[in-house]
Amino acid sequence: MKTSTIEAWVWVLIYGGLLLACLGWFVARTDAALGWGLGIVGAVAAAAGVLLIVVRSRMGP
């Protein structure tokens, strides 16, 4: 996989995951199950983005 593709996915996963986690936090006030679900999916996406940063740092130029 090209490094530019990984770098693009890093930002999409981190920012999208954090946005989804925040949305889950606000939704949890009215629907706890949906809010927790969104929060967990967002946190997993953000963690995947961080993992891709590690993968990218170990790749060559």
PyMOL Python script that loads the backbone (N, CA, C, O; Angstrom):
from pymol import cmd

cmd.read_pdbstr("""\
ATOM      1  N   MET A   1       0.852  -1.175   0.000  1.00  0.00           N
ATOM      2  CA  MET A   1       0.000   0.000   0.000  1.00  0.00           C
ATOM      3  C   MET A   1       0.900   1.241   0.000  1.00  0.00           C
ATOM      4  O   MET A   1       1.927   1.272   0.678  1.00  0.00           O
ATOM      5  N   LYS A   2       0.509   2.243  -0.755  1.00  0.00           N
ATOM      6  CA  LYS A   2       1.302   3.464  -0.847  1.00  0.00           C
ATOM      7  C   LYS A   2       1.218   4.255   0.455  1.00  0.00           C
ATOM      8  O   LYS A   2       0.216   4.199   1.168  1.00  0.00           O
ATOM      9  N   THR A   3       2.278   4.985   0.749  1.00  0.00           N
ATOM     10  CA  THR A   3       2.314   5.755   1.985  1.00  0.00           C
ATOM     11  C   THR A   3       1.278   6.874   1.984  1.00  0.00           C
ATOM     12  O   THR A   3       0.725   7.208   3.031  1.00  0.00           O
ATOM     13  N   SER A   4       1.015   7.447   0.826  1.00  0.00           N
ATOM     14  CA  SER A   4       0.026   8.533   0.780  1.00  0.00           C
ATOM     15  C   SER A   4      -1.373   8.011   1.098  1.00  0.00           C
ATOM     16  O   SER A   4      -2.180   8.724   1.694  1.00  0.00           O
ATOM     17  N   THR A   5      -1.661   6.777   0.706  1.00  0.00           N
ATOM     18  CA  THR A   5      -2.959   6.181   1.019  1.00  0.00           C
ATOM     19  C   THR A   5      -3.094   5.943   2.514  1.00  0.00           C
ATOM     20  O   THR A   5      -4.143   6.208   3.099  1.00  0.00           O
ATOM     21  N   ILE A   6      -2.032   5.444   3.129  1.00  0.00           N
ATOM     22  CA  ILE A   6      -2.067   5.204   4.573  1.00  0.00           C
ATOM     23  C   ILE A   6      -2.223   6.522   5.325  1.00  0.00           C
ATOM     24  O   ILE A   6      -2.996   6.613   6.279  1.00  0.00           O
ATOM     25  N   GLU A   7      -1.489   7.538   4.890  1.00  0.00           N
ATOM     26  CA  GLU A   7      -1.588   8.840   5.560  1.00  0.00           C
ATOM     27  C   GLU A   7      -2.995   9.421   5.454  1.00  0.00           C
ATOM     28  O   GLU A   7      -3.482  10.035   6.403  1.00  0.00           O
ATOM     29  N   ALA A   8      -3.642   9.236   4.325  1.00  0.00           N
ATOM     30  CA  ALA A   8      -5.014   9.722   4.177  1.00  0.00           C
ATOM     31  C   ALA A   8      -5.958   8.963   5.105  1.00  0.00           C
ATOM     32  O   ALA A   8      -6.817   9.570   5.744  1.00  0.00           O
ATOM     33  N   TRP A   9      -5.808   7.639   5.184  1.00  0.00           N
ATOM     34  CA  TRP A   9      -6.657   6.839   6.064  1.00  0.00           C
ATOM     35  C   TRP A   9      -6.424   7.174   7.534  1.00  0.00           C
ATOM     36  O   TRP A   9      -7.355   7.109   8.336  1.00  0.00           O
ATOM     37  N   VAL A  10      -5.202   7.529   7.894  1.00  0.00           N
ATOM     38  CA  VAL A  10      -4.915   7.910   9.278  1.00  0.00           C
ATOM     39  C   VAL A  10      -5.802   9.075   9.694  1.00  0.00           C
ATOM     40  O   VAL A  10      -6.455   9.028  10.737  1.00  0.00           O
ATOM     41  N   TRP A  11      -5.820  10.114   8.877  1.00  0.00           N
ATOM     42  CA  TRP A  11      -6.593  11.299   9.242  1.00  0.00           C
ATOM     43  C   TRP A  11      -8.092  11.044   9.210  1.00  0.00           C
ATOM     44  O   TRP A  11      -8.830  11.535  10.063  1.00  0.00           O
ATOM     45  N   VAL A  12      -8.535  10.282   8.232  1.00  0.00           N
ATOM     46  CA  VAL A  12      -9.972   9.970   8.143  1.00  0.00           C
ATOM     47  C   VAL A  12     -10.419   9.190   9.369  1.00  0.00           C
ATOM     48  O   VAL A  12     -11.456   9.497   9.957  1.00  0.00           O
ATOM     49  N   LEU A  13      -9.646   8.184   9.758  1.00  0.00           N
ATOM     50  CA  LEU A  13     -10.028   7.352  10.903  1.00  0.00           C
ATOM     51  C   LEU A  13      -9.950   8.117  12.220  1.00  0.00           C
ATOM     52  O   LEU A  13     -10.838   7.990  13.062  1.00  0.00           O
ATOM     53  N   ILE A  14      -8.901   8.904  12.404  1.00  0.00           N
ATOM     54  CA  ILE A  14      -8.774   9.624  13.674  1.00  0.00           C
ATOM     55  C   ILE A  14      -9.867  10.682  13.815  1.00  0.00           C
ATOM     56  O   ILE A  14     -10.589  10.700  14.812  1.00  0.00           O
ATOM     57  N   TYR A  15      -9.988  11.549  12.837  1.00  0.00           N
ATOM     58  CA  TYR A  15     -10.978  12.622  12.959  1.00  0.00           C
ATOM     59  C   TYR A  15     -12.409  12.099  12.877  1.00  0.00           C
ATOM     60  O   TYR A  15     -13.281  12.566  13.610  1.00  0.00           O
ATOM     61  N   GLY A  16     -12.655  11.145  12.001  1.00  0.00           N
ATOM     62  CA  GLY A  16     -13.986  10.557  11.922  1.00  0.00           C
ATOM     63  C   GLY A  16     -14.354   9.816  13.189  1.00  0.00           C
ATOM     64  O   GLY A  16     -15.490   9.897  13.658  1.00  0.00           O
ATOM     65  N   GLY A  17     -13.389   9.088  13.747  1.00  0.00           N
ATOM     66  CA  GLY A  17     -13.644   8.358  14.987  1.00  0.00           C
ATOM     67  C   GLY A  17     -13.914   9.286  16.157  1.00  0.00           C
ATOM     68  O   GLY A  17     -14.821   9.037  16.951  1.00  0.00           O
ATOM     69  N   LEU A  18     -13.142  10.346  16.271  1.00  0.00           N
ATOM     70  CA  LEU A  18     -13.379  11.290  17.360  1.00  0.00           C
ATOM     71  C   LEU A  18     -14.716  12.013  17.206  1.00  0.00           C
ATOM     72  O   LEU A  18     -15.413  12.263  18.190  1.00  0.00           O
ATOM     73  N   LEU A  19     -15.063  12.342  15.973  1.00  0.00           N
ATOM     74  CA  LEU A  19     -16.359  12.968  15.722  1.00  0.00           C
ATOM     75  C   LEU A  19     -17.504  12.030  16.090  1.00  0.00           C
ATOM     76  O   LEU A  19     -18.488  12.449  16.700  1.00  0.00           O
ATOM     77  N   LEU A  20     -17.371  10.767  15.718  1.00  0.00           N
ATOM     78  CA  LEU A  20     -18.401   9.781  16.030  1.00  0.00           C
ATOM     79  C   LEU A  20     -18.490   9.528  17.542  1.00  0.00           C
ATOM     80  O   LEU A  20     -19.583   9.344  18.077  1.00  0.00           O
ATOM     81  N   ALA A  21     -17.350   9.520  18.221  1.00  0.00           N
ATOM     82  CA  ALA A  21     -17.360   9.335  19.675  1.00  0.00           C
ATOM     83  C   ALA A  21     -18.051  10.507  20.368  1.00  0.00           C
ATOM     84  O   ALA A  21     -18.806  10.309  21.320  1.00  0.00           O
ATOM     85  N   CYS A  22     -17.795  11.720  19.896  1.00  0.00           N
ATOM     86  CA  CYS A  22     -18.472  12.893  20.471  1.00  0.00           C
ATOM     87  C   CYS A  22     -19.965  12.860  20.188  1.00  0.00           C
ATOM     88  O   CYS A  22     -20.772  13.207  21.050  1.00  0.00           O
ATOM     89  N   LEU A  23     -20.327  12.450  18.999  1.00  0.00           N
ATOM     90  CA  LEU A  23     -21.738  12.323  18.667  1.00  0.00           C
ATOM     91  C   LEU A  23     -22.405  11.302  19.580  1.00  0.00           C
ATOM     92  O   LEU A  23     -23.523  11.521  20.048  1.00  0.00           O
ATOM     93  N   GLY A  24     -21.729  10.195  19.830  1.00  0.00           N
ATOM     94  CA  GLY A  24     -22.256   9.189  20.745  1.00  0.00           C
ATOM     95  C   GLY A  24     -22.433   9.722  22.143  1.00  0.00           C
ATOM     96  O   GLY A  24     -23.391   9.368  22.829  1.00  0.00           O
ATOM     97  N   TRP A  25     -21.519  10.574  22.574  1.00  0.00           N
ATOM     98  CA  TRP A  25     -21.609  11.166  23.904  1.00  0.00           C
ATOM     99  C   TRP A  25     -22.860  12.042  24.027  1.00  0.00           C
ATOM    100  O   TRP A  25     -23.531  12.025  25.058  1.00  0.00           O
ATOM    101  N   PHE A  26     -23.167  12.797  22.987  1.00  0.00           N
ATOM    102  CA  PHE A  26     -24.355  13.645  23.023  1.00  0.00           C
ATOM    103  C   PHE A  26     -25.641  12.836  22.866  1.00  0.00           C
ATOM    104  O   PHE A  26     -26.652  13.149  23.495  1.00  0.00           O
ATOM    105  N   VAL A  27     -25.609  11.805  22.036  1.00  0.00           N
ATOM    106  CA  VAL A  27     -26.793  10.981  21.819  1.00  0.00           C
ATOM    107  C   VAL A  27     -27.113  10.160  23.071  1.00  0.00           C
ATOM    108  O   VAL A  27     -28.272   9.822  23.308  1.00  0.00           O
ATOM    109  N   ALA A  28     -26.107   9.842  23.862  1.00  0.00           N
ATOM    110  CA  ALA A  28     -26.305   9.004  25.053  1.00  0.00           C
ATOM    111  C   ALA A  28     -27.241   9.665  26.063  1.00  0.00           C
ATOM    112  O   ALA A  28     -27.800   8.980  26.920  1.00  0.00           O
ATOM    113  N   ARG A  29     -27.418  10.955  25.978  1.00  0.00           N
ATOM    114  CA  ARG A  29     -28.326  11.635  26.906  1.00  0.00           C
ATOM    115  C   ARG A  29     -29.775  11.216  26.680  1.00  0.00           C
ATOM    116  O   ARG A  29     -30.571  11.179  27.619  1.00  0.00           O
ATOM    117  N   THR A  30     -30.113  10.900  25.430  1.00  0.00           N
ATOM    118  CA  THR A  30     -31.494  10.525  25.130  1.00  0.00           C
ATOM    119  C   THR A  30     -31.666   9.029  24.898  1.00  0.00           C
ATOM    120  O   THR A  30     -32.701   8.464  25.251  1.00  0.00           O
ATOM    121  N   ASP A  31     -30.659   8.380  24.304  1.00  0.00           N
ATOM    122  CA  ASP A  31     -30.726   6.946  24.037  1.00  0.00           C
ATOM    123  C   ASP A  31     -29.371   6.336  24.394  1.00  0.00           C
ATOM    124  O   ASP A  31     -28.412   6.429  23.629  1.00  0.00           O
ATOM    125  N   ALA A  32     -29.312   5.717  25.561  1.00  0.00           N
ATOM    126  CA  ALA A  32     -28.036   5.235  26.092  1.00  0.00           C
ATOM    127  C   ALA A  32     -27.415   4.154  25.208  1.00  0.00           C
ATOM    128  O   ALA A  32     -26.208   4.176  24.968  1.00  0.00           O
ATOM    129  N   ALA A  33     -28.208   3.224  24.730  1.00  0.00           N
ATOM    130  CA  ALA A  33     -27.646   2.124  23.933  1.00  0.00           C
ATOM    131  C   ALA A  33     -27.051   2.640  22.625  1.00  0.00           C
ATOM    132  O   ALA A  33     -25.946   2.246  22.251  1.00  0.00           O
ATOM    133  N   LEU A  34     -27.764   3.506  21.936  1.00  0.00           N
ATOM    134  CA  LEU A  34     -27.256   4.060  20.684  1.00  0.00           C
ATOM    135  C   LEU A  34     -26.021   4.925  20.938  1.00  0.00           C
ATOM    136  O   LEU A  34     -25.055   4.876  20.177  1.00  0.00           O
ATOM    137  N   GLY A  35     -26.059   5.701  21.989  1.00  0.00           N
ATOM    138  CA  GLY A  35     -24.921   6.549  22.321  1.00  0.00           C
ATOM    139  C   GLY A  35     -23.665   5.750  22.619  1.00  0.00           C
ATOM    140  O   GLY A  35     -22.584   6.083  22.134  1.00  0.00           O
ATOM    141  N   TRP A  36     -23.802   4.696  23.416  1.00  0.00           N
ATOM    142  CA  TRP A  36     -22.655   3.845  23.717  1.00  0.00           C
ATOM    143  C   TRP A  36     -22.149   3.160  22.458  1.00  0.00           C
ATOM    144  O   TRP A  36     -20.941   3.040  22.255  1.00  0.00           O
ATOM    145  N   GLY A  37     -23.063   2.714  21.619  1.00  0.00           N
ATOM    146  CA  GLY A  37     -22.659   2.062  20.370  1.00  0.00           C
ATOM    147  C   GLY A  37     -21.857   2.993  19.477  1.00  0.00           C
ATOM    148  O   GLY A  37     -20.808   2.612  18.956  1.00  0.00           O
ATOM    149  N   LEU A  38     -22.346   4.206  19.301  1.00  0.00           N
ATOM    150  CA  LEU A  38     -21.620   5.183  18.493  1.00  0.00           C
ATOM    151  C   LEU A  38     -20.271   5.527  19.120  1.00  0.00           C
ATOM    152  O   LEU A  38     -19.269   5.671  18.419  1.00  0.00           O
ATOM    153  N   GLY A  39     -20.255   5.657  20.426  1.00  0.00           N
ATOM    154  CA  GLY A  39     -19.008   5.984  21.113  1.00  0.00           C
ATOM    155  C   GLY A  39     -17.964   4.896  20.970  1.00  0.00           C
ATOM    156  O   GLY A  39     -16.784   5.180  20.762  1.00  0.00           O
ATOM    157  N   ILE A  40     -18.394   3.660  21.080  1.00  0.00           N
ATOM    158  CA  ILE A  40     -17.444   2.549  20.970  1.00  0.00           C
ATOM    159  C   ILE A  40     -16.922   2.427  19.543  1.00  0.00           C
ATOM    160  O   ILE A  40     -15.726   2.226  19.334  1.00  0.00           O
ATOM    161  N   VAL A  41     -17.807   2.547  18.569  1.00  0.00           N
ATOM    162  CA  VAL A  41     -17.361   2.476  17.169  1.00  0.00           C
ATOM    163  C   VAL A  41     -16.401   3.627  16.860  1.00  0.00           C
ATOM    164  O   VAL A  41     -15.398   3.432  16.173  1.00  0.00           O
ATOM    165  N   GLY A  42     -16.701   4.807  17.359  1.00  0.00           N
ATOM    166  CA  GLY A  42     -15.807   5.947  17.147  1.00  0.00           C
ATOM    167  C   GLY A  42     -14.459   5.761  17.803  1.00  0.00           C
ATOM    168  O   GLY A  42     -13.431   6.103  17.219  1.00  0.00           O
ATOM    169  N   ALA A  43     -14.451   5.221  19.019  1.00  0.00           N
ATOM    170  CA  ALA A  43     -13.186   4.991  19.715  1.00  0.00           C
ATOM    171  C   ALA A  43     -12.347   3.932  19.000  1.00  0.00           C
ATOM    172  O   ALA A  43     -11.125   4.056  18.918  1.00  0.00           O
ATOM    173  N   VAL A  44     -12.994   2.904  18.488  1.00  0.00           N
ATOM    174  CA  VAL A  44     -12.268   1.867  17.746  1.00  0.00           C
ATOM    175  C   VAL A  44     -11.681   2.446  16.456  1.00  0.00           C
ATOM    176  O   VAL A  44     -10.554   2.117  16.087  1.00  0.00           O
ATOM    177  N   ALA A  45     -12.432   3.298  15.774  1.00  0.00           N
ATOM    178  CA  ALA A  45     -11.928   3.916  14.548  1.00  0.00           C
ATOM    179  C   ALA A  45     -10.730   4.821  14.847  1.00  0.00           C
ATOM    180  O   ALA A  45      -9.747   4.815  14.105  1.00  0.00           O
ATOM    181  N   ALA A  46     -10.807   5.592  15.923  1.00  0.00           N
ATOM    182  CA  ALA A  46      -9.685   6.454  16.293  1.00  0.00           C
ATOM    183  C   ALA A  46      -8.462   5.619  16.674  1.00  0.00           C
ATOM    184  O   ALA A  46      -7.335   5.978  16.331  1.00  0.00           O
ATOM    185  N   ALA A  47      -8.679   4.514  17.376  1.00  0.00           N
ATOM    186  CA  ALA A  47      -7.569   3.633  17.735  1.00  0.00           C
ATOM    187  C   ALA A  47      -6.946   2.999  16.491  1.00  0.00           C
ATOM    188  O   ALA A  47      -5.730   2.813  16.436  1.00  0.00           O
ATOM    189  N   ALA A  48      -7.763   2.667  15.501  1.00  0.00           N
ATOM    190  CA  ALA A  48      -7.237   2.129  14.251  1.00  0.00           C
ATOM    191  C   ALA A  48      -6.385   3.176  13.530  1.00  0.00           C
ATOM    192  O   ALA A  48      -5.377   2.838  12.910  1.00  0.00           O
ATOM    193  N   GLY A  49      -6.784   4.422  13.611  1.00  0.00           N
ATOM    194  CA  GLY A  49      -5.976   5.493  13.027  1.00  0.00           C
ATOM    195  C   GLY A  49      -4.633   5.628  13.706  1.00  0.00           C
ATOM    196  O   GLY A  49      -3.615   5.830  13.044  1.00  0.00           O
ATOM    197  N   VAL A  50      -4.621   5.517  15.025  1.00  0.00           N
ATOM    198  CA  VAL A  50      -3.358   5.568  15.766  1.00  0.00           C
ATOM    199  C   VAL A  50      -2.486   4.370  15.401  1.00  0.00           C
ATOM    200  O   VAL A  50      -1.271   4.507  15.260  1.00  0.00           O
ATOM    201  N   LEU A  51      -3.095   3.207  15.249  1.00  0.00           N
ATOM    202  CA  LEU A  51      -2.348   2.018  14.846  1.00  0.00           C
ATOM    203  C   LEU A  51      -1.738   2.207  13.454  1.00  0.00           C
ATOM    204  O   LEU A  51      -0.617   1.762  13.204  1.00  0.00           O
ATOM    205  N   LEU A  52      -2.456   2.853  12.564  1.00  0.00           N
ATOM    206  CA  LEU A  52      -1.905   3.115  11.235  1.00  0.00           C
ATOM    207  C   LEU A  52      -0.739   4.099  11.286  1.00  0.00           C
ATOM    208  O   LEU A  52       0.144   4.052  10.430  1.00  0.00           O
ATOM    209  N   ILE A  53      -0.726   4.983  12.272  1.00  0.00           N
ATOM    210  CA  ILE A  53       0.435   5.867  12.445  1.00  0.00           C
ATOM    211  C   ILE A  53       1.665   5.037  12.775  1.00  0.00           C
ATOM    212  O   ILE A  53       2.754   5.297  12.261  1.00  0.00           O
ATOM    213  N   VAL A  54       1.492   4.044  13.627  1.00  0.00           N
ATOM    214  CA  VAL A  54       2.612   3.166  13.967  1.00  0.00           C
ATOM    215  C   VAL A  54       3.062   2.382  12.748  1.00  0.00           C
ATOM    216  O   VAL A  54       4.261   2.245  12.504  1.00  0.00           O
ATOM    217  N   VAL A  55       2.104   1.864  11.978  1.00  0.00           N
ATOM    218  CA  VAL A  55       2.452   1.121  10.759  1.00  0.00           C
ATOM    219  C   VAL A  55       3.211   2.019   9.788  1.00  0.00           C
ATOM    220  O   VAL A  55       4.213   1.600   9.209  1.00  0.00           O
ATOM    221  N   ARG A  56       2.746   3.232   9.610  1.00  0.00           N
ATOM    222  CA  ARG A  56       3.397   4.163   8.693  1.00  0.00           C
ATOM    223  C   ARG A  56       4.794   4.533   9.172  1.00  0.00           C
ATOM    224  O   ARG A  56       5.694   4.709   8.352  1.00  0.00           O
ATOM    225  N   SER A  57       4.992   4.652  10.466  1.00  0.00           N
ATOM    226  CA  SER A  57       6.306   5.020  10.976  1.00  0.00           C
ATOM    227  C   SER A  57       7.333   3.907  10.755  1.00  0.00           C
ATOM    228  O   SER A  57       8.533   4.177  10.707  1.00  0.00           O
ATOM    229  N   ARG A  58       6.881   2.684  10.623  1.00  0.00           N
ATOM    230  CA  ARG A  58       7.787   1.565  10.399  1.00  0.00           C
ATOM    231  C   ARG A  58       8.030   1.276   8.928  1.00  0.00           C
ATOM    232  O   ARG A  58       8.863   0.434   8.590  1.00  0.00           O
ATOM    233  N   MET A  59       7.308   1.967   8.045  1.00  0.00           N
ATOM    234  CA  MET A  59       7.522   1.798   6.608  1.00  0.00           C
ATOM    235  C   MET A  59       8.689   2.655   6.152  1.00  0.00           C
ATOM    236  O   MET A  59       9.048   3.645   6.789  1.00  0.00           O
ATOM    237  N   GLY A  60       9.263   2.254   5.051  1.00  0.00           N
ATOM    238  CA  GLY A  60      10.349   3.043   4.471  1.00  0.00           C
ATOM    239  C   GLY A  60       9.820   4.253   3.740  1.00  0.00           C
ATOM    240  O   GLY A  60       8.607   4.454   3.666  1.00  0.00           O
ATOM    241  N   PRO A  61      10.706   5.056   3.201  1.00  0.00           N
ATOM    242  CA  PRO A  61      10.281   6.259   2.462  1.00  0.00           C
ATOM    243  C   PRO A  61       9.724   5.873   1.170  1.00  0.00           C
ATOM    244  O   PRO A  61       9.308   6.734   0.395  1.00  0.00           O
TER     245      PRO A  61
END
""", "prot")
cmd.dss("prot")
cmd.show_as("cartoon", "prot")
cmd.util.cbc("prot")
cmd.orient("prot")
